Amino acid sequence: MKKEFFQKIFLSLFFILLFSLQVHAQNGETSDHWAAYLHYQKHQSGELNDSALHFLHKAEELAFNKESYNRYLWYINEEARYLYIKSKPYQAIEVIKKGMERHKAHEDTLNSFTYAYSMGSIGFILYSMGKNEEALKYFLQKVRHEEFIMKKNLPYYQKYPDRLHNELSTSYETLTTCYQTIYEKTLRPEAFFHATEYAEKLWKHCMSKNLESQYGDALYTYGRLASVLFPNEALDLLEISSQYLDKDQLEAYYSNLANFYLKKGNPEKAKALLKEGIETVFTPTEVTSRDRISTGNL
């Protein structure tokens, strides 16, 4: 989850802004802050420059003065993306923090998805700088905020359930990755446990909310981590995931499990798993993962 992943996450910000712009255009309500934002988009389509930032600052203030505080905070996140790409991460963090303070003074943050998103933005910047422990704090705040919005069925969730479902899956994936990185650098067992915990949350969330495009990768991630803590369960998960995973993922999955049993002093089990892996990778199965899920044979 380096700079490329951080920029990919910010794409969701762009598409949400674009969707809102289309709604405004359909209603004939292109506001002055949207007009300023469009000027920003036009100027920053090439090389990022200060003239583009001038229009973004204008959009921020116009939105704030019109009491459109969530939109204001979206623009703040866009400014942070701008600064991050310009290799100014500390300045980007300060911009978001100040924006969140102004937003908090005027808006109900508990129901604000934008506020939760801003926490994640700070976390991504810190993570890209190698400050994993600091980033983790913000990632946890973000996911707890989003879980609260969904659990309490707050107005934002009622209006945009699919959007929140997708963002929450991103949060679970992010926490899994962050905890794995911390474990790799510190070898703290609790970090590996939490990575597995959030990988399981990601898998179950994707399954319960029918996020099929993310389901296979989520199941693979959980199974790979679970193979260390719960090898028998991981074998069952592998069966379920076989219809979703590509050959490289399945091959790596079986290899990880075989290595686990080899280290446990059970070479025969390791050999059997490698053989089964070869047969599974190159032989299509008849039972689909949805069939297995529907029967409860997890």
C-alpha positions in Angstrom: 0.0 0.0 0.0 2.5 2.6 -1.2 1.9 5.8 -3.1 0.2 4.0 -6.0 -2.4 2.4 -3.6 -2.9 5.8 -1.9 -3.7 7.4 -5.2 -6.1 4.6 -6.1 -8.0 5.1 -2.8 -8.4 8.8 -3.7 -10.1 7.8 -6.9 -13.2 7.0 -4.8 -13.2 10.7 -3.7 -13.1 11.8 -7.4 -15.9 9.5 -8.5 -18.1 10.6 -5.6 -17.5 14.2 -6.5 -18.2 13.5 -10.1 -21.5 11.7 -9.2 -22.6 14.7 -7.1 -21.7 17.1 -10.0 -23.9 15.1 -12.4 -26.8 15.3 -9.9 -26.3 19.1 -9.7 -26.1 19.4 -13.4 -29.3 17.4 -14.0 -31.1 19.7 -11.5 -29.6 22.8 -13.1 -27.8 23.7 -9.9 -24.2 24.1 -10.8 -23.1 26.1 -7.7 -20.3 28.6 -7.5 -18.0 26.3 -5.5 -18.6 23.5 -8.1 -17.7 26.0 -10.8 -14.5 26.8 -9.0 -13.8 23.1 -8.6 -14.3 22.5 -12.3 -11.7 25.3 -13.0 -9.3 23.4 -10.6 -9.9 20.2 -12.6 -9.2 21.9 -15.8 -5.9 23.5 -14.6 -4.6 20.4 -12.9 -5.4 18.0 -15.8 -1.8 18.6 -16.9 1.1 19.3 -14.6 0.0 20.2 -11.1 0.6 23.9 -10.4 -0.3 26.7 -8.0 -3.0 28.2 -10.3 -4.9 25.0 -10.0 -4.6 25.2 -6.2 -6.0 28.7 -6.3 -9.3 27.5 -7.7 -9.4 24.6 -5.2 -9.0 27.1 -2.3 -11.8 29.2 -3.8 -14.1 26.1 -3.9 -13.3 25.2 -0.3 -14.2 28.7 1.0 -17.3 29.1 -1.1 -18.6 25.7 0.1 -17.8 26.5 3.7 -19.5 29.9 3.5 -22.6 28.3 2.1 -22.6 25.9 5.0 -21.9 22.9 2.8 -19.5 21.5 5.3 -19.2 17.9 4.0 -18.5 19.2 0.5 -16.0 21.6 2.0 -14.2 18.6 3.6 -14.2 16.7 0.3 -12.4 19.6 -1.3 -9.9 19.6 1.6 -9.2 15.9 0.8 -8.6 16.8 -2.8 -6.1 19.4 -1.7 -4.4 16.8 0.4 -4.1 14.6 -2.7 -2.7 17.5 -4.6 0.0 18.2 -2.0 0.8 14.5 -1.6 1.5 14.1 -5.3 3.6 17.2 -5.0 5.7 15.4 -2.3 4.4 17.5 0.5 3.0 14.8 2.9 3.4 16.8 6.1 1.6 19.8 4.6 -1.1 17.5 3.3 -1.7 16.1 6.8 -1.9 19.6 8.3 -4.5 20.6 5.7 -6.7 17.7 6.5 -6.5 18.2 10.3 -7.4 21.9 10.0 -10.2 21.1 7.7 -11.5 18.4 10.1 -11.4 21.0 13.0 -13.5 23.5 11.0 -15.9 20.8 9.9 -16.3 19.5 13.4 -17.3 23.0 14.7 -20.3 23.1 12.4 -21.3 19.6 11.5 -22.4 16.4 13.2 -19.3 14.3 12.7 -21.0 11.1 13.9 -23.1 10.9 10.7 -20.3 12.3 8.5 -18.8 9.7 6.1 -16.6 12.6 4.9 -15.1 13.0 8.4 -14.3 9.2 8.6 -12.8 9.3 5.1 -10.5 12.2 6.2 -9.1 10.0 9.0 -8.2 7.4 6.4 -6.5 10.0 4.2 -4.2 10.9 7.1 -3.6 7.2 7.8 -2.6 6.5 4.1 -0.1 9.4 4.1 1.5 8.3 7.3 1.6 4.7 6.1 3.3 5.7 2.8 6.0 7.4 5.0 6.6 4.2 6.9 4.9 5.5 10.1 2.9 2.3 10.4 2.0 2.6 14.1 0.7 6.2 13.7 -1.2 5.3 10.6 -2.9 2.4 12.4 -4.5 4.8 14.9 -6.2 6.7 12.1 -7.2 3.5 10.2 -8.9 2.2 13.4 -10.7 5.5 14.0 -12.0 5.4 10.4 -13.3 1.8 10.5 -15.0 2.3 13.9 -16.6 5.5 12.6 -18.0 3.7 9.5 -19.1 0.7 11.6 -21.0 3.1 13.9 -22.8 4.7 11.0 -23.9 1.4 9.6 -24.8 -0.2 13.0 -26.9 2.8 14.0 -28.5 3.1 10.6 -27.7 6.8 10.5 -29.0 9.0 7.7 -25.9 8.7 5.5 -26.1 4.9 5.6 -29.8 5.0 4.7 -29.1 7.2 1.7 -25.9 5.6 0.5 -25.7 2.0 1.8 -23.7 0.6 -1.2 -21.1 3.3 -1.0 -20.6 2.7 2.7 -20.4 -1.1 2.2 -17.6 -0.6 -0.3 -15.7 1.9 1.8 -15.9 -0.3 4.8 -14.4 -3.2 2.9 -11.6 -0.9 1.9 -11.1 -0.1 5.6 -10.9 -3.7 6.6 -8.4 -4.4 3.7 -6.3 -1.5 4.8 -6.2 -2.6 8.4 -5.2 -6.1 7.4 -2.3 -4.8 5.3 -1.2 -2.4 8.0 -1.2 -5.0 10.7 0.7 -7.4 8.4 3.4 -4.7 7.8 3.7 -4.1 11.5 4.1 -7.8 12.1 6.8 -8.2 9.4 8.8 -5.3 10.9 8.3 -6.2 14.6 7.3 -9.9 14.7 4.8 -9.1 17.4 2.3 -12.0 17.5 -0.7 -9.7 18.3 -0.1 -7.8 15.1 -0.5 -11.1 13.1 -3.6 -12.0 15.1 -5.2 -8.6 14.3 -4.3 -8.9 10.6 -6.1 -12.2 10.6 -9.0 -10.7 12.5 -9.6 -7.9 10.0 -9.1 -10.2 7.1 -11.9 -12.4 8.4 -14.1 -9.2 8.9 -13.3 -8.3 5.3 -14.3 -11.7 4.0 -17.5 -11.9 6.0 -18.5 -8.3 5.1 -18.0 -9.0 1.4 -20.1 -12.2 1.7 -22.9 -10.6 3.7 -23.2 -7.5 1.5 -22.8 -9.4 -1.8 -19.6 -7.6 -2.8 -18.8 -10.3 -5.3 -16.1 -8.5 -7.1 -14.1 -8.3 -3.8 -15.1 -11.7 -2.4 -12.4 -13.9 -3.9 -9.5 -11.7 -2.9 -10.9 -11.3 0.6 -11.3 -15.0 1.0 -7.8 -15.6 -0.3 -6.3 -13.1 2.1 -8.1 -14.5 5.1 -7.3 -18.1 4.2 -3.6 -17.3 3.7 -3.4 -15.8 7.2 -5.6 -18.4 8.8 -3.4 -21.2 7.4 -0.9 -20.3 10.1 -3.4 -20.0 13.0 -6.2 -22.4 11.9 -4.8 -24.8 9.2 -7.9 -27.1 9.1 -10.3 -24.1 8.6 -8.0 -22.7 6.0 -8.3 -26.0 4.0 -12.1 -25.6 4.0 -11.8 -22.0 2.9 -9.5 -23.0 0.1 -12.2 -25.3 -1.2 -14.7 -22.5 -1.2 -12.4 -20.1 -2.8 -11.3 -22.3 -5.7 -14.0 -20.9 -8.0 -12.8 -17.3 -7.3 -9.1 -17.5 -7.2 -6.7 -17.6 -10.2 -4.1 -20.3 -10.6 -1.3 -18.3 -9.1 -3.3 -17.6 -6.0 -4.2 -21.2 -5.5 -0.7 -22.4 -6.1 0.6 -19.9 -3.5 -2.2 -20.9 -1.1 -1.3 -24.6 -1.2 2.4 -23.9 -1.0 1.9 -21.8 2.2 -0.1 -24.6 3.8 2.4 -27.3 2.8 5.2 -25.2 4.2 3.2 -24.9 7.5 3.0 -28.6 7.9 6.6 -29.1 6.9 7.7 -26.8 9.7 5.4 -28.8 12.0 7.3 -31.9 11.2 4.7 -33.5 9.0 6.3 -33.9 5.6 3.7 -36.5 4.4 0.9 -34.0 5.0 2.9 -31.4 3.1 3.4 -33.7 0.2 -0.3 -34.6 0.1 -1.2 -30.9 0.1 1.2 -30.1 -2.8 -0.2 -33.0 -4.8 -3.8 -31.8 -4.1 -2.7 -28.3 -5.0 -1.5 -29.5 -8.4 -4.7 -31.4 -9.0 -6.9 -28.5 -8.0 -5.0 -25.8 -9.9 -5.1 -27.8 -13.2 -8.5 -29.6 -12.7 -11.8 -27.6 -12.6 -14.1 -28.4 -9.7 -17.8 -29.0 -10.0 -19.0 -27.5 -6.7 -19.2 -23.7 -6.7 -18.4 -21.6 -3.7 -21.9 -20.2 -3.6 -23.2 -23.8 -3.3 -20.9 -24.4 -0.3 -21.9 -21.1 1.3 -25.7 -21.8 0.9 -25.3 -25.2 2.6 -23.4 -23.7 5.5 -20.4 -26.1 4.9 -17.7 -23.6 5.7 
